[in-house]
Amino acid sequence: MEAIKIRKRINSSSLTISNLDKFKGKDVEIIIITEQELLAENSPDRKGAKTKSVAGILERYKDPLKKAKEAIAWGLAVNGKYANS
């Protein structure tokens, strides 16, 4: 997909865009959105945003046999790294 991004202030109802030669003869879609709307859309705290939860996505990789080791894993790691110091 080829795309161009042009940012300019629109002062009239007529718009001239240069550098469109590569798009001649092709079907295109032109979307005009204000910069404020674009910033609001990409805002992390926007209200009503649809979000997808990744909770449980790694559930299939869990190993129940290692759950007991998780409780003491940090201690084992530190002990292994600094035991000879």
C-alpha positions as CSV (number, residue, x, y, z in Angstrom):
1,M,0.0,0.0,0.0
2,E,1.4,3.4,-1.0
3,A,0.3,6.4,1.1
4,I,1.3,10.0,1.5
5,K,0.6,12.2,4.4
6,I,0.2,15.9,3.9
7,R,-0.4,18.4,6.7
8,K,-1.5,21.8,5.7
9,R,-3.9,24.5,6.8
10,I,-7.0,24.7,4.6
11,N,-8.0,28.3,3.8
12,S,-10.6,27.6,1.2
13,S,-13.0,24.9,0.0
14,S,-10.7,24.1,-2.9
15,L,-7.7,21.9,-2.2
16,T,-4.7,21.4,-4.4
17,I,-2.3,18.5,-3.7
18,S,0.9,18.1,-5.5
19,N,2.9,14.8,-5.9
20,L,-0.1,12.8,-7.0
21,D,1.3,11.6,-10.3
22,K,2.0,8.1,-9.0
23,F,-1.8,7.8,-8.1
24,K,-3.1,8.7,-11.6
25,G,-5.4,6.0,-13.0
26,K,-5.7,4.3,-9.6
27,D,-8.7,4.2,-7.2
28,V,-7.9,6.1,-4.1
29,E,-9.6,7.0,-0.8
30,I,-9.0,10.5,0.6
31,I,-9.6,11.0,4.3
32,I,-9.5,14.5,5.9
33,I,-9.3,14.7,9.6
34,T,-8.4,17.6,11.8
35,E,-5.2,17.4,13.8
36,Q,-7.1,17.8,17.1
37,E,-9.3,14.8,16.2
38,L,-6.3,12.7,15.3
39,L,-4.5,13.6,18.6
40,A,-7.7,12.8,20.5
41,E,-8.1,9.5,18.7
42,N,-4.6,8.4,19.6
43,S,-4.9,9.6,23.2
44,P,-4.3,6.8,25.8
45,D,-7.0,8.1,28.1
46,R,-9.7,8.7,25.5
47,K,-13.2,7.8,26.7
48,G,-15.2,5.1,25.0
49,A,-12.1,3.5,23.5
50,K,-12.4,-0.1,22.6
51,T,-9.6,-2.1,24.2
52,K,-8.7,-5.7,24.0
53,S,-7.6,-7.6,27.1
54,V,-4.6,-9.8,26.9
55,A,-5.4,-11.4,30.3
56,G,-5.0,-15.2,30.0
57,I,-3.4,-15.1,26.6
58,L,-0.5,-17.2,27.8
59,E,-2.7,-19.6,29.8
60,R,-1.9,-22.6,27.4
61,Y,1.8,-22.3,28.2
62,K,1.5,-22.6,32.0
63,D,3.2,-25.5,33.7
64,P,1.4,-26.5,37.0
65,L,4.4,-28.4,38.2
66,K,6.5,-25.2,38.3
67,K,3.9,-23.2,40.3
68,A,5.5,-24.4,43.6
69,K,8.9,-23.1,42.5
70,E,7.5,-19.7,41.7
71,A,7.2,-18.8,45.4
72,I,10.9,-19.3,46.0
73,A,12.2,-18.4,42.5
74,W,13.6,-15.0,43.4
75,G,15.5,-16.4,46.4
76,L,17.0,-19.2,44.3
77,A,18.1,-16.8,41.6
78,V,19.8,-14.4,44.1
79,N,21.4,-17.3,46.0
80,G,22.7,-18.8,42.7
81,K,24.1,-15.4,41.6
82,Y,25.7,-14.3,44.8
83,A,26.3,-17.5,46.8
84,N,30.0,-17.5,46.1
85,S,30.5,-13.8,46.9
